[in-house]
Amino acid sequence: MAVTKETIQQVRKMPHILGRIRNEVLFLEPEKTEPAVEGILNEENYTLSKRQKNVLETGLPLFIHDREGLEDVLSDGRKYQEIRTRVGIKHKLRKYSRVGKDFHPTSITFVLDPENFKTAWNESNDYASESDAIGFTNRTYSIPYNGYEIRYSFRDGSASNSSASDHENQHVLNRYVHPHLLNTDFFDTDLSKASESFWNVKDRRSFNRTLKYLSFHQLYNYLDELTATSLKRNSVLSQFIGDKKCYYGKIHSDRILALRRGLPNRGLERLFWEKMIHDENKILQHKIKFIDREYDWLRYDRRLTDEVTNILQSLTPNRAYLIKLFTTKTISELDIYRWAREYFNDWQPKDSIEKRLDLTNFLNNSFLNTTEGTEVEDVESFSKVFAGRVLTHKNDILSSQSVGNESFDFSFKPFDVSQIEDVVSVVKDASVNMFNLIRDDYIPFIDQQNLSGEENQDVKFNFFRENLKPDFVFYLFVEGYETVMNQVTDDLVRSMNNPEDKARFKDIVGYEQEMLARRALEIDDATEDMLSVFKKSEVIDFDQLFAPGYRKKDETYQNMLQAIINKPTDIGKLAPHITREQAVKFASFILRLLIWSQEKSLVSDNDQNELKKYIKLMRQKRILPTIFESLSDSLSIN
């Protein structure tokens, strides 16, 4: 669009023209509408753009036609009853309009009792549970009758008033101003098939075009919702974007998911397609936030609701940045160019730090999308099986008590700690598989991005550190084991009448916890060394890292000790705010140092006592993870 002072004036005047057409033309007889529009344009000395002229030429006749159809139906009670009955059958309602009805120029709002409203909402909407609606309509809510389309909506008579039906009717009116909203439909299966066909011929352009069209439709939905709500909106933005997005946002997310289903699970090429999805999502969210920010300025400007409605109706997804014409008093042609550049391009990272973060976030999200249901779930599944073995063993002890005997039979072989290596083996295999995926797909993808050498290495390391975490995976197993133990330990101890049995059982549980904790600390060491080896671009020896008894070099432990001695951590001050993950990491750090220092005799008693103080304080503050309690007892920390 060539930007001139005349263009600016024309766009600024468009909402006023829309308002006059709405108030002076829409309700005239059909033969009078065209002369009336011409009269308004002449009076205002206004020339319609090609798009504006097309909107009036397509939307206005359709509006008039639908208005005539509704008038015809309402002129005859029998016809209205027939429409009402057909709507009720379509939505499986019972005596559905007993509460009432609201009439509008081209639509009817049926005012339902709560039960029937919920029935209609749930029956017609896969996303009914995602929103607390008090009224709703969509483009399919019309009944064909004698060559007309009788449009309608619903509202909950117990939770709304006529303003809710006005809101739904505004959605209907918007479809005449934006005919695009009348003829758009997406089916997940069609999107998946389209995506698969694009992939088979490696047609990235068509795939990207489909993404942009979905975004275009979502932006229209956003403008539609803003227009219908005007100054009375409630959380419109949250319906579209954010961590708690609902309804429209989830509908759009499901459509993107349907596109993903047409792509293969993994592979280097898949990442380039995922990057298109990532970028388009950022563009969409940026544009919605841009519009929302300027819409807030319209509200603060205390404009009349009708004026805001007319401004929003004059916008389209590709020209929505022109909303700033109504929130900025003094402007120039250059300002328009700057707004357009901000609207279309400001989603892009601005500097090296933003570029690294954006790429790393994309890689992390993509890794989750392409590894879902594979290695991590395999580890979790095995952990449940192993925890089941432990549970069975404890139940065997419980059921082994002979009738009439007061002591439990502990002749069963206690928990076999060597079985822990079964879990470690699964964790190792999962880590190797994930490493191979990163090496074969993600590293080559990162190398093909426009990054400096430093940026390249930084992104690779951060991505590797975030996604290859055998220590975290093993702790998932440990937590699963603890959950099982908490379920049975108290019951077992209460069932034992002999104090010696109770003591012996507690010893068994404590021994198991200590062995698990020691193995977890070894894997913590292995994980940190694995990251160090990766950063140096050296070969990772997974067999060595996951071997029982693995430990960092003495020199590394010396450096760890000096770091905590020279810069103490105020754990008492941090205790109220520390997360479980942070507590596990800190306790692991201190306990590894204590084990090393006691075995090597390289640390002074004073330094060892300082380390023990951390664990004692964590116990006092009740932030020491329970898996480390037995180990800390064995290290004489009490």
Summary of the structure (lengths in Angstrom):
residues: 638
radius of gyration: 33.5
end to end distance: 75.9
largest distance: 106.6
contacts: 1880
relative contact order: 0.05
helix: 71%
strand: 4%
